[in-house]
Amino acid sequence: MGFTLEGIAGDAKLADIVYARMEQQDVLARLAEFLKAFEAAKGAEIAKVYDEYITYTQLLDFCYALCYIRYTLNTADEFYAAEMQYWDSVSPTLSDKRLEISKIILAKKKLFGKALPAKIFADIEINLKTMSPEILEEMKKVNELTTEYSTLMSQLKVMWVDEAGLESEIPVTKLRKFFMDDNRDIRRKAYTAYGALLQTIAPKLDETFEQLAKLRDTQAKKLGLKNYVQLGYLRMHRNSYTEKDVAKFRAAVVKHLVPVVAKLYEKTGKELGIDKRFIYDTDIFLQQTPKPVGDEKQILAAAETMYNDLSSDTKELYEIFKKWDSFDVLSRVGKMPGGYFYGLAALNLPFIFANFNGSSADIDVLTHEFGHAMAFYLSGKAGNPHALRRNTMETQEVHSMAMEFLCYDYMDRFFGAEADRYKFYHLASAIGFIPYGVAVDEFQHILYEKPNLTPSERNAEWLKLEAKYRPHLSNEGVPHFESGGRWQYQAHIYSSPFYYIDYTLAQIIALQFDMLQEKDSKKAWQTYVEFCSKGGTKTYLELVKEAGMKSPFCEKTIKMVADHVAKKLMLNV
């Protein structure tokens, strides 16, 4: 019978939904039927065909999402690992067929009248520039390699000796807790262990990236583009700014934010008795890093009371999470690192994935991913067409990062008397991240403009960027990091090219939400709700302007944000 969402009980949980593969030949046959239906459609009947098509593609996307979620929960699960290999293999072909349908939709856009917003057609035009049957094999291989990378990194383990002297093998996701330990020796030990581990697999990681770079470059060339930078921008739907704008943004960060971050490290270093900052001091700004009170159950209970109080929308959304039991936040062996949100539109089902480790990052990821969920919920509630329910990634990251700041008044529920110290720590981390984020972006521009760089040349380029954007930190003494291999554990570089700049662009807007909240918290929340509710109906810069925010591509904006943070953190820059 194949995959279906029919007959799901009202009390069903996400774990209860039965997965069944949607076979390629069946999907292609159904898409071929839609193609014929669109070609034959006349007048207003095309809107009905479109609605049926969207319903079917939502089912298709749900099937893939269910497989992906279960694979990331346990990458060692042989069944879902095999299913991911299947999807990696067939997805490019299915995407190509869906683009054939998009071509017909675009050609017949006049028949839709006012049934579809113009932006849907504009987005289709961008998508059509990113695909061709000629690049299907390269796309399949890229999918295979990125899944291979994710599997490898999620199953990494290191030997660790705890405070009691007991030695055990722990997953890297739990090791990262010690990157933020108050004891400098433990931080050094954790980074050294991780660096040494990465060093053992560096040849494999280099080989994987080399293949990815060449495959992506080949795709761009076959599509008639200069290099993958151009294709990457198209795939990220950069529809309101250019490479030159991003370069200006990076330059403004160097000029205005890097000095603030350097001063932050200098000031806090003196307070901590640290003369020279090393990579293992990246996340340390206080004598004792604030840690949440309680285990994951207590954290989720506190989150429920926070979102019940924050607004009726957040209360309702949290109830939906509870209904589907769609939080998975515990770190364990085999679980993919990191955190993410997935919105399964066919059932309006939100899912949050995280790896709690007992640090303040647990609260960061909880509020961050709930922000993504909030946008998914509000955009759906606003009735935006499915194709415009979500926006480009830099906009989506505003949803998540702004939520982190908008929850500040509730941090006592997680940190008790340490709430103010957490807010200092969070703001310091937020501003400290931006130089690193733009370094990752510039690194990717270099990699794809020069796809034939050798491993040592890539590492040398990374070290140059570290010196440019993070001169206040040293990799000295940490295996692999000191030779320039730090970039290899940034998953986005392998799996999501040119995504990382979105976090930094979003952080500039999120910090403006923080500024607005200080002046008028009610207005800040209403502005946030309106921003999220618009989904993908406007471009990033249009949404920023309508929200009364300043563009991050204006140097004055970066200076304004830098001054705000410097004042709030009591830095004399």
MARDO-281207 format. One line per 4 residues: number of its first residue (from 1); for each residue x, y, z of C-alpha. Coordinates in pm, 1 decimal. Last residue first. Layout:
N
NUM) X,Y,Z | ...
This chain:
573
573) 3596.4,4998.2,2309.6 | 3526.5,5026.2,2680.8 | 3316.2,4719.7,2749.7 | 3023.1,4719.4,2990.3
569) 2853.0,4410.7,2839.3 | 2541.3,4615.6,2761.3 | 2745.3,4908.7,2634.6 | 2963.3,4691.9,2409.1
565) 2653.8,4509.3,2283.8 | 2472.6,4826.2,2185.2 | 2785.5,4979.5,2031.1 | 2844.3,4669.2,1816.5
561) 2479.4,4671.3,1707.2 | 2500.3,5034.4,1597.3 | 2835.1,4980.5,1422.3 | 2691.8,4682.0,1236.6
557) 2392.3,4890.0,1132.9 | 2611.2,5180.1,1021.2 | 2795.3,4941.3,787.0 | 2473.4,4872.1,596.5
553) 2447.7,4512.9,476.4 | 2295.2,4411.7,810.9 | 1978.4,4599.5,708.7 | 1809.5,4798.9,984.8
549) 1489.5,4680.1,1154.3 | 1145.0,4840.9,1137.2 | 973.0,4505.6,1092.4 | 871.8,4602.7,738.4
545) 1238.8,4668.9,658.4 | 1356.9,4330.8,783.3 | 1072.8,4156.5,601.6 | 1162.2,4324.9,272.5
541) 1530.4,4242.8,328.6 | 1456.3,3873.1,376.3 | 1218.9,3850.2,81.5 | 842.8,3847.0,129.1
537) 569.9,3578.6,139.0 | 807.9,3323.7,287.8 | 656.1,3317.2,634.0 | 462.2,3637.7,701.5
533) 353.2,3509.6,1042.7 | 709.5,3505.2,1174.1 | 763.1,3880.3,1126.6 | 416.1,3961.1,1260.8
529) 479.4,3754.4,1573.6 | 821.8,3915.2,1620.1 | 680.8,4266.5,1584.9 | 415.7,4180.8,1843.6
525) 682.9,4051.7,2081.6 | 903.0,4358.7,2039.9 | 603.9,4589.8,2078.4 | 514.6,4431.9,2412.7
521) 877.4,4441.2,2528.5 | 912.9,4814.7,2461.6 | 1253.3,4980.7,2504.5 | 1461.7,4682.4,2619.5
517) 1266.8,4460.3,2380.0 | 1360.8,4685.0,2088.4 | 1732.8,4644.2,2158.6 | 1693.3,4267.5,2193.6
513) 1499.5,4262.3,1865.9 | 1795.0,4451.5,1716.2 | 2018.5,4174.5,1846.8 | 1801.0,3925.6,1659.1
509) 1847.6,4129.1,1340.5 | 2228.9,4114.7,1364.8 | 2203.9,3749.2,1467.9 | 2011.6,3668.9,1150.5
505) 2293.2,3787.8,926.7 | 2533.2,3584.5,1140.0 | 2327.5,3266.9,1131.6 | 2266.1,3304.4,757.2
501) 2641.2,3319.6,695.3 | 2649.8,2948.8,782.3 | 2425.5,2826.2,501.5 | 2681.5,2881.1,225.3
497) 2727.6,2506.8,167.5 | 2500.4,2278.6,373.1 | 2645.0,1929.1,418.6 | 3022.4,1955.2,422.6
493) 3080.4,2310.7,539.3 | 2762.4,2288.4,747.8 | 2912.7,2006.7,954.0 | 3178.8,2225.2,1113.7
489) 3402.7,1947.3,1247.1 | 3647.6,1981.4,960.8 | 3694.3,2356.0,1009.8 | 3930.7,2303.1,1305.1
485) 4191.5,2140.6,1078.7 | 4429.4,2437.6,1060.6 | 4756.0,2287.1,1192.6 | 4688.9,2417.9,1543.3
481) 4346.7,2253.2,1538.0 | 4487.7,1911.6,1447.8 | 4630.8,1859.5,1795.3 | 4575.9,2148.1,2038.7
477) 4902.5,2306.5,2153.7 | 4851.0,2643.5,1990.3 | 4502.8,2703.6,1852.7 | 4516.1,3068.4,1970.0
473) 4226.2,3308.8,2022.7 | 4216.5,3692.1,2023.1 | 4303.1,3711.3,1653.1 | 3960.5,3564.6,1578.3
469) 3847.3,3715.1,1247.2 | 4172.3,3775.1,1060.7 | 4397.9,3525.6,1238.9 | 4130.0,3255.5,1215.7
465) 4089.0,3346.8,848.5 | 4458.5,3291.6,780.0 | 4442.9,2960.1,970.4 | 4155.9,2846.1,749.7
461) 4349.7,2925.0,432.8 | 4643.4,2719.9,561.8 | 4410.8,2426.9,632.2 | 4279.5,2438.2,276.4
457) 4634.7,2453.2,138.5 | 4737.9,2154.2,351.3 | 4442.0,1952.6,221.8 | 4517.5,2048.0,-141.0
453) 4314.9,2316.1,-317.4 | 4140.1,2199.0,-634.0 | 3802.8,2365.4,-569.8 | 3950.2,2716.6,-582.7
449) 3647.1,2949.5,-606.3 | 3458.6,2684.2,-413.8 | 3706.1,2663.1,-127.8 | 3765.9,3039.5,-111.1
445) 3395.8,3120.1,-90.8 | 3361.5,2846.6,170.4 | 3632.7,3003.0,385.5 | 3463.3,3341.7,360.5
441) 3148.4,3186.5,506.4 | 3326.6,2999.9,785.4 | 3507.5,3322.0,880.4 | 3169.4,3499.0,879.8
437) 3042.7,3258.8,1144.8 | 3357.7,3283.4,1356.6 | 3332.3,3662.2,1363.3 | 2962.2,3633.9,1459.8
433) 3000.2,3380.9,1742.0 | 3148.9,3618.7,1997.0 | 2843.8,3843.0,1971.9 | 2608.1,3560.2,2061.1
429) 2845.3,3409.6,2319.1 | 2873.0,3740.4,2505.4 | 2494.8,3781.3,2491.2 | 2442.5,3430.1,2627.9
425) 2698.1,3473.5,2905.3 | 2550.8,3802.3,3020.1 | 2202.2,3649.3,3009.4 | 2327.6,3346.1,3201.9
421) 2477.9,3569.9,3469.8 | 2143.0,3741.6,3503.7 | 1965.3,3407.6,3547.0 | 2209.0,3262.7,3804.3
417) 1962.8,3308.8,4091.9 | 1743.2,3039.7,3937.7 | 1895.0,2910.8,3614.3 | 1605.5,2750.8,3426.6
413) 1304.7,2930.4,3568.3 | 1519.1,3237.6,3630.8 | 1561.6,3255.1,3252.2 | 1204.8,3374.9,3201.4
409) 1267.2,3742.8,3129.3 | 1527.8,3648.2,2868.1 | 1280.6,3457.1,2649.5 | 1268.5,3727.7,2381.8
405) 1645.8,3699.1,2343.6 | 1644.4,3330.2,2246.6 | 1331.6,3387.8,2036.9 | 1525.9,3639.0,1826.9
401) 1774.5,3364.6,1740.3 | 1509.0,3119.3,1622.9 | 1289.7,3340.6,1405.9 | 1593.1,3534.0,1281.9
397) 1737.4,3197.7,1175.6 | 1436.2,3141.3,952.9 | 1504.2,3471.2,777.3 | 1868.0,3379.1,708.9
393) 1741.4,3039.9,590.4 | 1501.9,3150.4,320.4 | 1133.8,3146.8,409.6 | 879.8,2886.3,509.9
389) 503.2,2876.4,452.1 | 546.1,3018.3,105.1 | 510.4,2698.0,-98.7 | 237.5,2581.1,139.3
385) 31.5,2893.8,77.0 | 18.5,3123.0,381.4 | -287.0,3067.8,597.5 | -176.4,3289.2,886.4
381) -197.7,2984.5,1117.1 | 52.7,2806.1,894.6 | 292.5,3099.9,918.0 | 237.4,3112.6,1293.0
377) 311.6,2742.2,1350.1 | 619.7,2716.3,1130.4 | 747.1,3048.1,1270.4 | 695.2,2922.5,1624.9
373) 869.7,2595.7,1546.5 | 1178.5,2783.6,1433.0 | 1165.9,2982.8,1756.8 | 1124.7,2657.6,1949.3
369) 1454.2,2551.0,1793.1 | 1634.6,2848.5,1942.4 | 1461.6,2835.7,2281.6 | 1555.0,2470.5,2336.1
365) 1896.6,2503.2,2171.8 | 1998.2,2789.2,2399.1 | 1853.9,2618.6,2706.8 | 2062.9,2306.1,2650.7
361) 2361.7,2524.8,2560.2 | 2364.5,2628.8,2927.0 | 2533.4,2295.7,2996.9 | 2392.0,1964.0,3116.2
357) 2458.6,1774.6,2793.5 | 2131.5,1801.6,2603.1 | 2159.7,1678.2,2244.3 | 1869.3,1824.5,2049.5
353) 1593.3,1739.3,1799.8 | 1265.8,1933.3,1793.3 | 964.5,1815.5,1593.0 | 654.8,2009.5,1484.0
349) 352.2,1833.4,1330.7 | 117.1,2039.5,1117.0 | -0.4,1701.0,984.5 | 103.4,1740.8,619.8
345) 340.6,2020.9,719.8 | 603.6,1816.6,899.4 | 808.2,2098.5,1051.9 | 1159.0,1987.9,1144.7
341) 1369.4,2169.0,1402.9 | 1738.1,2104.1,1453.9 | 2008.0,2028.6,1708.0 | 2367.5,1918.3,1706.1
337) 2527.7,1575.9,1686.2 | 2356.5,1274.4,1523.9 | 2257.7,1004.9,1772.6 | 2476.1,695.4,1759.1
333) 2569.4,704.5,2127.7 | 2333.6,919.7,2329.9 | 2238.9,1283.3,2390.7 | 1887.1,1345.3,2521.0
329) 1664.0,1604.3,2352.4 | 1395.8,1426.3,2152.5 | 1082.5,1642.0,2160.4 | 784.2,1535.1,1950.8
325) 553.0,1373.6,2201.3 | 277.8,1438.4,1941.7 | 32.5,1588.8,2190.4 | 311.1,1740.6,2396.7
321) 452.0,1924.6,2095.6 | 101.0,2044.0,2009.0 | 54.3,2167.5,2365.6 | 375.6,2367.5,2328.8
317) 228.5,2534.0,2020.4 | -88.8,2629.7,2205.9 | 107.1,2791.3,2487.3 | 334.9,2971.4,2242.1
313) 31.9,3114.7,2064.4 | -146.6,3215.1,2385.8 | 161.1,3411.5,2487.5 | 467.1,3407.1,2715.1
309) 301.6,3247.6,3017.3 | 233.4,2901.8,2875.9 | 568.5,2920.9,2697.4 | 753.7,2972.1,3023.3
305) 552.2,2710.6,3214.2 | 623.1,2454.9,2941.1 | 992.2,2543.6,2928.8 | 1016.6,2485.5,3303.5
301) 868.5,2138.6,3256.4 | 1108.6,2073.9,2968.1 | 1403.5,2172.7,3186.8 | 1276.0,1960.9,3475.9
297) 1248.9,1656.6,3251.0 | 1592.8,1725.3,3101.5 | 1761.9,1733.9,3441.2 | 1764.4,2011.1,3696.2
293) 1901.5,2363.0,3733.4 | 2061.3,2496.5,3419.0 | 2432.0,2575.9,3424.9 | 2592.3,2917.6,3445.1
289) 2964.3,2919.5,3357.1 | 3159.2,2982.2,3674.3 | 3439.2,3234.9,3672.7 | 3271.3,3398.7,3374.7
285) 3341.5,3451.6,3002.9 | 3442.5,3104.1,2886.0 | 3318.9,2971.2,2551.4 | 3633.8,3016.3,2343.6
281) 3878.0,2928.3,2622.9 | 3964.6,2591.9,2465.8 | 4077.5,2774.9,2153.4 | 4339.4,2956.7,2362.1
277) 4325.2,3296.4,2529.0 | 4643.9,3440.5,2669.7 | 4662.4,3617.5,3004.1 | 4385.2,3424.8,3177.1
273) 4325.8,3533.5,3537.8 | 3950.5,3499.5,3500.9 | 3877.8,3868.4,3553.3 | 4167.6,3955.9,3325.0
269) 4033.0,3715.3,3061.7 | 3687.8,3869.9,3093.4 | 3821.4,4208.0,2990.3 | 4053.1,4079.8,2715.3
265) 3793.1,3840.9,2574.3 | 3532.2,4116.5,2561.9 | 3783.0,4360.0,2414.3 | 3858.8,4112.6,2133.5
261) 3485.0,4067.0,2077.6 | 3435.2,4442.7,2051.8 | 3735.6,4479.5,1819.6 | 3597.3,4198.1,1595.1
257) 3259.2,4367.8,1579.6 | 3329.9,4704.1,1412.1 | 3595.6,4673.5,1141.5 | 3607.9,4296.5,1093.5
253) 3228.2,4273.9,1104.0 | 3203.3,4560.9,856.3 | 3432.3,4371.4,615.9 | 3214.1,4059.5,643.9
249) 2904.9,4266.2,564.7 | 3075.3,4422.9,263.9 | 3163.1,4072.4,136.2 | 2800.2,3966.6,186.4
245) 2679.6,4263.2,-19.0 | 2930.6,4179.5,-292.5 | 2807.3,3818.4,-302.5 | 2456.6,3953.7,-364.1
241) 2136.7,4058.8,-184.5 | 1758.0,4026.7,-214.7 | 1691.0,3685.0,-366.2 | 1968.3,3473.5,-215.6
237) 1764.1,3158.0,-267.2 | 2009.9,2927.9,-85.3 | 2022.3,2714.8,-399.5 | 2091.6,3025.3,-606.6
233) 2373.4,3135.2,-376.6 | 2526.3,2787.1,-392.0 | 2509.0,2788.8,-770.5 | 2703.4,3114.3,-788.0
229) 2961.4,2997.6,-535.9 | 2972.3,2663.6,-716.9 | 3165.0,2812.5,-1005.0 | 3128.9,3017.9,-1322.9
225) 2780.0,2895.8,-1407.0 | 2667.7,2719.7,-1724.5 | 2461.3,2453.4,-1548.4 | 2724.6,2192.2,-1631.3
221) 2987.0,2419.3,-1472.3 | 2786.8,2451.1,-1151.4 | 2732.5,2076.4,-1122.9 | 3102.5,2011.6,-1185.2
217) 3196.9,2252.0,-907.1 | 2963.4,2066.7,-671.3 | 3119.7,1733.3,-760.7 | 3470.4,1875.0,-726.5
213) 3404.8,2026.5,-385.7 | 3225.2,1716.2,-258.5 | 3506.5,1485.8,-368.9 | 3766.5,1700.7,-196.0
209) 3544.8,1718.7,111.0 | 3528.6,1342.0,143.1 | 3901.5,1295.5,84.1 | 3986.5,1556.4,345.3
205) 3750.2,1395.8,596.4 | 3905.6,1053.2,533.1 | 4258.6,1191.9,568.6 | 4151.2,1377.0,887.0
201) 4019.5,1062.1,1055.8 | 4302.6,1016.8,1307.4 | 4350.9,1392.5,1340.0 | 3987.3,1433.2,1433.8
197) 4045.1,1208.7,1736.8 | 4354.3,1402.4,1841.1 | 4161.0,1726.1,1814.8 | 3878.0,1582.2,2021.5
193) 4107.5,1458.6,2296.4 | 4301.8,1784.4,2299.0 | 3979.8,1985.1,2312.9 | 3856.7,1780.5,2609.5
189) 4192.4,1793.7,2793.4 | 4219.8,2168.2,2744.2 | 3866.4,2213.2,2876.8 | 3945.4,1986.4,3173.5
185) 4261.6,2181.9,3249.7 | 4068.3,2508.2,3229.5 | 3819.9,2400.9,3496.7 | 3496.2,2594.3,3446.4
181) 3385.5,2338.1,3188.0 | 3255.0,2475.3,2858.7 | 3443.0,2243.2,2622.2 | 3358.3,1972.5,2878.7
177) 2999.6,1954.5,2756.3 | 3139.7,1890.7,2409.9 | 3247.4,1543.0,2525.5 | 2881.0,1444.8,2550.5
173) 2818.5,1498.6,2178.1 | 3156.1,1334.6,2112.7 | 3018.2,1005.3,2238.8 | 3175.2,859.3,2554.9
169) 3412.2,567.4,2613.8 | 3486.9,514.5,2980.0 | 3765.7,563.8,3231.2 | 3691.3,611.7,3600.5
165) 3922.1,848.9,3786.1 | 3645.6,993.4,4001.2 | 3663.7,1322.9,3813.1 | 3601.8,1141.8,3484.1
161) 3854.0,977.6,3251.9 | 3742.4,990.2,2890.2 | 3805.7,759.9,2595.9 | 3659.6,913.3,2282.5
157) 3364.3,830.9,2058.9 | 3267.9,926.5,1704.4 | 2939.6,775.2,1582.0 | 2769.7,1100.2,1487.0
153) 3072.6,1222.3,1290.8 | 3088.7,912.6,1069.5 | 2715.1,905.2,1004.1 | 2704.7,1274.0,917.1
149) 3000.1,1237.7,677.6 | 2842.8,934.7,507.3 | 2516.4,1126.8,473.9 | 2709.5,1410.6,310.6
145) 2889.4,1167.8,78.6 | 2575.6,987.9,-36.3 | 2390.8,1312.0,-103.5 | 2686.3,1448.2,-301.3
141) 2692.3,1124.9,-506.2 | 2325.2,1159.4,-590.7 | 2372.4,1523.1,-689.6 | 2663.1,1435.7,-919.0
137) 2451.8,1168.6,-1087.3 | 2161.2,1408.1,-1134.6 | 2371.3,1685.0,-1291.8 | 2272.8,1647.7,-1655.8
133) 1903.3,1614.0,-1573.4 | 1919.2,1984.4,-1487.9 | 1868.8,2183.9,-1169.3 | 1966.4,2511.7,-1003.1
129) 1832.9,2766.4,-1252.3 | 1483.9,2617.8,-1233.9 | 1478.8,2681.2,-860.6 | 1526.5,3055.2,-911.8
125) 1234.5,3077.2,-1154.4 | 1021.9,2873.2,-915.0 | 1088.2,3126.5,-640.4 | 964.4,3408.9,-864.1
121) 653.3,3203.2,-945.4 | 572.4,3157.3,-577.7 | 647.2,3525.6,-519.5 | 362.1,3625.6,-751.5
117) 103.2,3499.9,-503.6 | -119.7,3211.9,-617.1 | -498.3,3213.8,-677.4 | -483.8,3570.2,-810.1
113) -500.2,3463.9,-1174.4 | -387.8,3102.4,-1183.1 | -426.3,3082.0,-1560.5 | -165.0,3354.8,-1603.9
109) 93.3,3129.5,-1435.4 | 74.3,2874.8,-1715.1 | 443.1,2870.0,-1812.6 | 541.4,2884.7,-1445.6
105) 319.8,2589.9,-1355.3 | 454.9,2398.8,-1656.3 | 813.6,2466.5,-1548.7 | 726.6,2369.1,-1191.5
101) 607.4,2030.2,-1317.6 | 944.2,1971.2,-1477.6 | 1096.3,2087.6,-1148.0 | 908.9,1810.2,-970.2
97) 1063.3,1560.4,-1211.1 | 1412.4,1692.9,-1132.1 | 1343.7,1675.9,-759.7 | 1235.4,1312.9,-794.7
93) 1555.9,1229.1,-981.0 | 1768.8,1413.5,-725.0 | 1585.5,1241.9,-434.8 | 1630.9,885.3,-562.3
89) 1982.0,797.7,-443.5 | 1994.5,997.3,-122.3 | 1646.5,865.1,-44.9 | 1763.6,504.2,-82.3
85) 2077.7,566.3,122.8 | 1855.3,718.8,389.1 | 1646.7,401.5,381.4 | 1958.2,189.9,434.6
81) 2053.6,396.3,740.6 | 1690.4,368.7,851.4 | 1705.5,-11.9,849.6 | 2059.0,-43.7,986.4
77) 1999.2,174.3,1291.0 | 2351.9,301.5,1366.7 | 2251.3,657.6,1276.2 | 2014.7,654.2,1572.2
73) 1798.1,963.0,1625.2 | 1933.7,1102.0,1298.6 | 1793.5,803.1,1107.1 | 1454.5,836.3,1272.9
69) 1432.1,1202.4,1178.2 | 1546.1,1140.4,821.4 | 1296.0,859.0,764.0 | 1007.6,1064.8,899.9
65) 1120.2,1361.4,690.8 | 1128.4,1153.4,370.1 | 774.1,1027.9,426.6 | 655.5,1377.3,519.0
61) 804.7,1520.4,198.5 | 614.1,1266.6,-10.6 | 291.9,1331.8,179.1 | 337.4,1706.9,136.2
57) 407.1,1641.1,-231.6 | 68.0,1471.1,-264.9 | -126.7,1752.2,-98.5 | 61.4,2008.0,-309.5
53) -34.6,1822.5,-629.0 | -398.8,1808.9,-530.2 | -397.6,2184.4,-464.7 | -223.4,2248.8,-798.6
49) -476.7,2039.7,-989.5 | -754.5,2244.4,-829.3 | -578.5,2570.2,-922.2 | -545.4,2449.3,-1282.2
45) -925.0,2422.4,-1301.9 | -939.5,2803.9,-1318.9 | -873.4,2812.4,-1690.1 | -756.7,2505.0,-1871.4
41) -556.6,2212.7,-1741.2 | -414.2,1969.8,-1998.0 | -47.0,2041.7,-1927.3 | -111.8,2053.7,-1553.5
37) -290.3,1717.1,-1565.2 | -15.7,1565.3,-1776.6 | 249.5,1672.0,-1525.4 | 32.7,1550.9,-1239.5
33) 11.5,1206.9,-1396.8 | 389.0,1205.2,-1445.7 | 426.7,1288.0,-1077.0 | 219.1,981.6,-991.5
29) 431.0,759.9,-1215.7 | 751.9,904.5,-1073.1 | 626.2,836.5,-719.6 | 533.6,477.2,-802.4
25) 864.3,409.8,-979.1 | 1060.8,558.7,-690.2 | 895.1,354.0,-419.8 | 742.2,540.7,-127.9
21) 903.8,352.7,161.0 | 687.2,268.0,459.2 | 704.2,438.4,798.4 | 434.1,376.0,1055.8
17) 344.9,675.6,1269.1 | 343.5,567.5,1633.8 | 671.1,743.4,1724.6 | 516.4,1078.5,1633.5
13) 243.3,1010.7,1887.5 | -116.3,911.3,1815.4 | -396.7,1030.0,2043.1 | -627.9,1127.7,1756.8
9) -555.1,800.3,1581.5 | -379.2,799.2,1243.5 | -617.0,633.1,996.4 | -472.7,787.8,685.0
5) -118.2,921.4,688.2 | -1.7,684.9,416.3 | 320.7,525.6,295.7 | 296.6,232.5,59.2
1) 0.0,0.0,0.0
